[in-house]
Structure formats: C-alpha cells, structure tokens
Amino acid sequence: MRKRTRILVLITVNSLFFLWGFLTVLNDILVPYFRQIFSLSYVSVMLLQFCFFTAYGLVSIPSGKVIEKLGYRKSIFIALLTAAFGSFLFLPAAHMPSFALFLVATFVVAMGIVLLQVAANPYVALLGDAANSSSRLNLAQGFNSLGTTLGPLIGSQLILYGKSYGNGIDDIYGAMAVILALLAVFVILSKFPDLQVDQYEEFQEHLSRKAARLPNTPQPEKKQEHHDSIWQFSHLLYGALAVFCYVGAEVSIGSFLVNFLSEPLILCVDHFVAGHYVSLYWGGAMIGRFIGCVILLRFSPRKLLTAAVILASTLLILGIMTSGWISAYSILAIGLCNSIMFPTIFTLGIRGLDNFTAKGSGILCTAIIGGALIPLIQGVCADHMGIQKAFFIPLLCYLYVLYYAKIGSVARCRV
C-alpha cells in the first residue's frame, strides 16, 4: 500500500473511532431529555442504555462471522450503513414523538457501532508495521475519547438548550446519518485494502504472548502443554466479569450525571448546564488514557489497576456521603480513574491464551453487555432511594474489579 493511501485510510478509520464515541455518549444527554419529555421513571429511561449495550451481547459474535465471510472493508461498509439507518430513525421518532421508536433506533445504531468496533480495531492494527500497531491503536482510541468528550458539549447545546429543548435531535442525528452514509460510500468505492482475518489472528496471538511477558506480572501456571478448552483459563472468566462490572459502572455514572448534578443538594443547575459537566467526566478519561500510556511503561498493570479502582471507589463514597461541589466533582473525577481500566483488564484477560486469544477477545467484548444491565439496576435503586444513594451500585462493581486486580487476574489454568 502506498504511503499516501495508508495515510488517507488511517484518517478515515480514525474518524470512525471519533463518530462511534460521539454517538455512544449522546445517550447520556438523551436520558434526561427522555425522562422529562415522556415523564419516565429512572428504570424506564435506562431502557435506552439497555437497548444500546444489549447489542454488544447479541451482535459481537455474529459480527465476527460477518467479517470472516465478507472481510474487513465490506464489514465496515455494512456497519456504517446500519448506523446511518439507525440515526435516520431518530427523525420520525422525534416527530411522533415515540419512546418505543427511539429505543428501536438506538438498538439499530448500536448494531452498526458493534460491527464497526469489531472490524475497525483489528483493521487499524494491521495497517502498517506490526511493531507500530499499538501506537496506531492508541491514536485511534484517542480520537474515540475526543468523540466522547465533545459529544456531551454538542449534544447538550442542540438537545437540552432552553426553548429549543429536544428540537436539536433532528439536526444532530440527521447530520450523523448523512456523514455515516457518505463515509460508507467512500469506504466501498475507495482503494481501501481488504485485509484477511487470519492476519489479525496472528496479530492477536502476538499480543497474547506480549501480554504474558508484562513486567512485574505473575506468569500463567502451565499445568499442561495443550489446552482443550478456553473455559480452562480462569483469569479470562474473571476478566469477563470484570469487564461486565467496569463497563456497567462507567455507563451508569455517565447516564445519571445530568440528573444527579441537577439535584438541589448537588449543583442545582438546569439540564443544559449539567450536560456540559458530563464532558469533564469523559474528558478525564481521555486525558487519563494518554497519561496511562506513559505510566504503564514503568508500573505493573495490576498495581496500576488496583490504585485506579481504589481511587474511583473513594471518590464514589465521597460523592454519596457529601453534597454540593465536593460531591459533584468527586463523581466527575471518576472519569480520570476509568481511563486505564478497560485496556488493562482486557490485556490481563487475554494474557497467555495463545491459540485461544481470538475467542477470549470475543468473550471479553461480549461482557460489555454490563452497560445494559447495571444502569437498569441503578435505575431501580434511584426510583426507590434517590439518585445519590443509588451510586452504591457502581461502587459494588468497582469492588469486584479490585478483587480481579488483586487476585482474579493471576492466571491459572484449570485442568
């Protein structure tokens, strides 16, 4: 592939990472809007996140099959068209208005994003030298974080602002539908390289072997030379539950932020102002990812994960027990702690899987369905005991991640 073509492809793919981060975090702005417009309880409005993240549980594994059959380029094309169609469905849903149609549209958008995520991550890894694959992935994830940071700012401006409350859904999702459709056409008509699935499997095995040699990390206990089943790797199974809990906690906190910050005893601001604060939560995650890239070169991943979880738990306790600015900024600062958790859990989970790395990655990605279920549980608690006290649900999730960092991530193969 020529250098100019490779650069053009990388720019396009990085824009895809930005767009799916942008669309994902818009749900945090839609939650308070739907709750007010449709007079919904917390548990009812959390069906929005349930529909979005359920797609990870239902579509992740079939997405792998689609990629195996069609290749990466055509899969990205289908993913973009699916997300574009889902974005277009927001327009009739807003004009009816219909919460049920909003949920359908959200699920369709999520289907496209899941397929895009499953295809785009390995695509970036394989574009160029294997030695620089981590650098390309970090750059792409940086654009994804930029999308999650700008999403609440733009979303609150268009959807939650004053007299035009809710009218901006047409603007923002109409624009997303057009942009995604145009990108789909560009991908399918341009000279995008159609990389082979077996190339990524080789890359994953290399990543697994590299993860197994992480400094200051206990090595897997090899009780047998040949492993018959992926279910023998207990550190992978504990890691899947850690992903479930972490994603659930991250999504729950983000989903309740606007309503939480609007509470009289917290900041007592309107939804429009509170929506801007959500960018601090996701912006902290973006900054933390860049800092984490440097810190992980010097410290054990398990120790760094332990420190991040302990700090996040402490901030959550402060957010629950205090009020005003202390409570608000304690919850917002958790985004910084979240930054390194997912990649660290993922790396520890696939450590030493070798030939089972591809299946292990699929299991860990499927566990993202925690973002569908944990917010519902927190919604039930918020309806019965108040939104502030309900934050004990993500606290429980972080406590399990702490267990994984200290004990569960030590690889043991069950014979």
C-alpha positions in Angstrom: 0.0 0.0 0.0 1.4 3.4 -0.9 2.1 5.9 1.9 -0.5 8.4 0.7 -3.2 5.7 0.6 -2.3 4.5 4.0 -2.5 8.0 5.5 -5.9 8.5 3.9 -7.1 5.2 5.2 -5.9 6.0 8.7 -7.6 9.4 8.7 -10.8 7.8 7.6 -10.7 5.0 10.2 -9.7 7.4 13.0 -12.8 9.4 12.1 -14.9 6.3 12.5 -13.5 5.9 16.1 -14.5 9.5 16.7 -18.0 9.0 15.4 -18.8 5.9 17.4 -17.5 7.6 20.6 -19.7 10.6 19.8 -22.8 8.6 19.2 -22.3 6.4 22.2 -22.0 9.3 24.7 -25.0 11.1 23.2 -27.1 8.6 25.2 -26.1 10.4 28.4 -27.8 13.6 27.0 -30.8 11.7 25.8 -31.5 10.2 29.2 -32.6 13.4 31.0 -34.4 14.6 27.8 -36.5 11.4 27.5 -37.2 11.3 31.2 -38.7 14.8 31.1 -40.5 14.6 27.8 -42.1 11.2 28.4 -42.4 11.5 32.2 -40.4 8.3 32.8 -39.0 6.7 35.9 -35.3 6.2 36.2 -35.5 2.5 35.5 -37.7 3.1 32.4 -35.5 5.7 30.9 -32.5 3.4 31.4 -34.0 1.1 28.8 -32.2 3.4 26.4 -28.8 2.2 27.6 -30.2 -1.4 27.9 -31.1 -1.4 24.2 -27.7 0.2 23.2 -25.4 -2.2 25.2 -27.5 -5.3 24.7 -26.3 -5.1 21.1 -22.8 -5.9 22.4 -24.1 -9.2 23.8 -26.2 -10.1 20.8 -24.1 -8.8 17.9 -20.4 -9.2 18.9 -20.0 -12.9 18.0 -22.2 -12.7 14.8 -20.1 -9.7 13.8 -17.0 -11.9 13.8 -18.8 -14.3 11.5 -19.7 -11.4 9.1 -16.1 -10.3 9.0 -14.9 -13.8 8.3 -17.2 -14.1 5.4 -17.1 -10.6 3.9 -13.7 -9.2 5.0 -13.0 -6.0 6.9 -13.7 -3.4 4.2 -17.2 -4.7 3.3 -18.0 -5.2 7.0 -17.1 -1.6 7.8 -19.3 -0.5 4.9 -22.3 -2.5 6.3 -21.6 -1.2 9.8 -21.7 2.4 8.6 -24.9 1.9 6.7 -26.5 0.3 9.7 -25.5 3.1 12.0 -26.7 5.6 9.4 -30.1 4.0 9.1 -30.5 3.9 12.9 -29.6 7.6 13.1 -32.2 8.4 10.4 -34.8 6.6 12.5 -34.4 9.2 15.2 -36.0 11.8 13.0 -39.5 10.2 12.8 -39.2 9.1 16.4 -38.7 12.8 17.4 -41.6 14.0 15.3 -44.2 11.4 16.6 -42.7 11.5 19.4 -42.3 7.8 20.3 -40.1 6.4 23.0 -40.5 2.9 21.6 -39.2 4.0 18.2 -36.3 5.8 19.9 -35.4 2.5 21.6 -35.5 0.7 18.2 -33.4 3.4 16.6 -30.9 3.2 19.5 -30.6 -0.6 19.0 -30.0 -0.2 15.3 -27.3 2.4 15.8 -25.7 0.2 18.4 -25.7 -2.8 16.0 -23.7 -0.7 13.5 -21.3 0.5 16.1 -20.6 -3.0 17.4 -19.9 -4.3 13.9 -17.8 -1.2 13.3 -15.9 -1.7 16.6 -15.2 -5.4 15.9 -14.0 -4.6 12.4 -12.1 -1.3 12.9 -9.9 -2.3 15.9 -8.1 -5.1 14.0 -8.2 -3.1 10.8 -6.1 -0.3 12.4 -3.8 -2.8 14.0 -3.0 -4.4 10.6 -2.5 -1.1 8.7 1.3 -1.0 8.6 4.1 -2.5 10.5 3.2 -4.8 13.4 5.8 -3.1 15.6 3.8 0.2 15.4 0.3 -1.4 15.8 0.0 -0.3 19.5 0.8 3.3 18.5 -1.9 3.3 15.8 -4.5 1.8 18.2 -3.7 4.3 20.9 -4.1 7.1 18.3 -7.4 5.7 17.2 -8.6 5.4 20.8 -7.6 9.0 21.4 -10.0 10.1 18.6 -12.6 7.9 20.2 -12.1 9.7 23.5 -12.2 13.0 21.8 -15.7 12.0 20.5 -16.9 11.1 23.9 -15.6 14.4 25.2 -17.2 16.6 22.6 -20.4 14.6 22.4 -22.0 16.0 25.7 -21.0 19.6 24.8 -22.6 19.5 21.3 -25.5 17.3 22.5 -26.5 19.5 25.4 -26.2 22.6 23.2 -28.5 21.1 20.5 -30.9 18.9 22.6 -31.1 20.4 26.1 -30.8 24.2 25.4 -33.6 26.4 26.6 -36.6 27.0 24.4 -35.3 24.6 21.7 -35.3 21.7 24.2 -35.3 18.5 22.2 -35.6 20.1 18.7 -31.9 19.5 18.0 -32.4 15.8 17.7 -33.3 16.4 14.0 -30.1 18.4 13.5 -27.6 16.1 15.3 -28.9 12.7 14.2 -29.8 13.9 10.7 -26.2 15.1 10.3 -24.9 11.8 11.7 -27.0 9.8 9.2 -25.6 11.8 6.3 -22.0 11.7 7.4 -22.1 7.9 8.1 -23.8 7.2 4.8 -21.2 9.3 2.9 -18.3 7.5 4.7 -19.9 4.2 3.8 -19.9 5.1 0.1 -16.3 6.4 0.4 -15.1 3.2 2.0 -16.7 0.9 -0.5 -15.6 2.9 -3.6 -12.1 3.8 -2.5 -8.9 1.7 -2.6 -9.2 0.5 1.0 -7.1 -2.6 1.5 -9.3 -5.7 2.3 -7.1 -7.3 4.9 -7.6 -11.0 5.8 -8.9 -12.3 9.0 -6.0 -14.8 9.5 -3.7 -11.8 9.6 -5.4 -10.4 12.7 -5.5 -13.8 14.3 -1.7 -13.9 14.0 -1.6 -10.3 15.5 -3.8 -11.4 18.4 -1.5 -14.4 19.2 1.5 -12.0 19.2 -0.4 -9.6 21.5 -1.2 -12.5 23.9 2.4 -13.6 24.0 3.5 -10.0 24.6 0.9 -9.6 27.4 2.3 -12.7 29.0 5.6 -11.0 29.3 4.4 -7.9 31.0 6.9 -6.7 33.7 6.1 -7.5 37.3 3.2 -9.7 36.3 2.8 -13.3 37.6 3.2 -15.8 34.7 0.5 -18.3 33.9 0.9 -21.7 35.6 1.2 -24.2 32.8 -0.3 -27.4 34.2 -0.4 -28.9 30.8 1.1 -28.2 27.4 -2.1 -28.5 25.4 -5.4 -26.8 26.5 -8.6 -28.4 25.2 -11.0 -25.5 26.1 -11.0 -21.8 26.6 -13.0 -22.3 29.7 -10.0 -23.7 31.4 -8.5 -20.2 31.8 -10.0 -18.8 35.0 -8.3 -15.4 34.7 -10.2 -14.9 31.4 -13.5 -15.8 33.0 -12.8 -13.5 36.0 -11.7 -10.9 33.5 -15.0 -11.1 31.6 -16.9 -10.4 34.8 -14.5 -7.5 35.5 -15.3 -6.0 32.0 -19.0 -6.5 32.8 -18.8 -4.7 36.1 -16.4 -1.9 34.8 -18.5 -1.1 31.7 -21.7 -1.2 33.8 -20.2 1.2 36.4 -18.8 3.6 33.7 -22.1 3.7 31.8 -24.3 4.0 34.9 -22.3 7.0 36.2 -22.4 8.8 32.9 -26.1 8.1 32.4 -27.1 9.6 35.7 -24.8 12.6 35.7 -27.1 15.2 34.3 -29.9 14.4 36.7 -27.5 14.0 39.6 -25.8 17.3 39.0 -29.3 19.0 38.7 -30.3 17.8 42.2 -30.9 20.7 44.6 -28.4 19.4 47.1 -25.7 19.0 44.5 -25.3 21.8 42.0 -28.9 22.8 41.4 -28.4 23.7 37.7 -30.6 23.0 34.7 -30.0 20.1 32.4 -28.3 22.3 29.8 -25.6 23.4 32.2 -25.3 19.9 33.7 -24.8 18.4 30.3 -21.7 20.5 29.8 -20.2 19.0 33.0 -20.6 15.5 31.6 -17.7 16.4 29.2 -15.5 16.7 32.3 -16.2 13.1 33.1 -15.4 11.8 29.6 -12.6 14.3 29.1 -10.9 13.0 32.2 -11.0 9.5 30.7 -9.3 10.9 27.5 -6.5 12.6 29.5 -6.1 9.6 31.7 -5.5 7.3 28.6 -2.6 9.4 27.5 -1.1 9.5 31.0 -1.7 5.8 31.4 0.3 5.0 28.2 3.4 6.5 30.0 2.7 5.2 33.5 2.1 1.6 32.2 5.7 1.6 30.9 7.0 1.8 34.5 4.5 0.2 36.8 2.8 -3.2 36.9 -0.6 -3.2 35.2 -2.2 -5.0 38.2 -0.8 -2.4 40.7 -1.9 0.5 38.5 -5.4 -1.1 38.1 -5.6 -1.5 41.9 -4.7 2.1 42.5 -7.2 3.4 39.9 -10.0 1.3 41.4 -9.3 2.3 45.0 -9.3 5.9 44.0 -12.5 5.5 42.0 -14.2 3.8 45.0 -13.0 6.5 47.3 -14.4 9.2 45.0 -17.7 7.4 44.8 -18.0 7.2 48.6 -17.3 11.0 48.8 -20.0 11.6 46.1 -22.5 9.6 48.1 -21.7 10.9 51.5 -21.2 14.6 50.8 -23.1 17.3 48.8 -22.6 20.4 46.7 -19.3 20.9 44.8 -17.5 18.2 46.7 -20.0 15.6 45.7 -20.2 16.8 42.1 -16.5 16.9 41.4 -15.9 13.7 43.2 -18.2 11.9 40.8 -16.8 13.7 37.8 -13.2 12.9 38.7 -14.0 9.2 38.4 -13.6 9.5 34.6 -9.9 10.0 35.1 -9.7 6.7 37.1 -11.8 4.9 34.5 -9.3 5.7 31.7 -6.9 2.8 32.1 -9.3 0.2 33.4 -10.7 -1.4 30.3 -7.5 -1.8 28.3 -5.7 -3.1 31.4 -8.5 -5.6 32.2 -8.5 -6.7 28.6 -4.8 -7.2 28.4 -4.7 -9.1 31.7 -7.7 -11.2 30.5 -6.0 -12.4 27.2 -2.6 -12.9 28.8 -1.2 -16.3 27.9 -4.2 -17.6 25.8 -2.1 -18.2 22.7 -4.4 -20.0 20.2 -7.5 -19.1 22.2 -6.8 -15.4 22.0 -9.4 -14.7 19.3 -12.2 -16.5 21.3 -11.1 -14.9 24.5 -11.3 -11.4 22.9 -14.9 -12.2 21.8 -15.8 -13.3 25.3 -14.4 -10.1 26.8 -16.2 -7.9 24.2 -19.5 -9.7 24.8 -19.1 -8.8 28.5 -19.6 -5.2 27.6 -23.3 -6.1 27.9 -22.8 -5.0 31.5 -23.5 -1.5 30.2 -27.1 -2.7 29.5 -27.9 -4.3 32.9 -26.1 -2.3 35.6 -27.8 1.0 34.7 -31.2 -0.7 35.0 -30.3 -1.9 38.4 -29.2 1.5 39.4 -32.4 2.9 38.0 -34.5 0.7 40.2 -32.4 1.9 43.2 -32.7 5.6 42.2 -36.5 5.3 42.0 -36.7 3.8 45.5 -33.9 5.5 47.5 -32.9 8.6 45.5 -30.3 9.2 42.7 -27.4 10.0 45.0 -27.7 6.8 47.2 -28.1 4.7 44.1 -24.5 5.3 43.3 -23.6 2.4 45.6 -24.3 0.1 42.6 -21.3 1.2 40.6 -19.3 1.1 43.9 -20.1 -2.6 44.2 -18.9 -3.0 40.6 -15.6 -1.3 41.4 -15.1 -3.6 44.4 -15.2 -6.6 42.2 -12.7 -5.0 39.7 -10.5 -4.5 42.8 -10.8 -8.3 43.5 -9.8 -9.0 39.9 -6.8 -6.7 40.1 -5.5 -8.3 43.3 -6.5 -12.0 42.8 -8.6 -12.9 39.8 -6.1 -11.7 37.2 -3.4 -14.1 38.3 -3.6 -16.6 35.5 -4.4 -20.2 36.5 -5.3 -22.9 34.0 -8.0 -25.3 35.3 -7.3 -28.8 34.0 
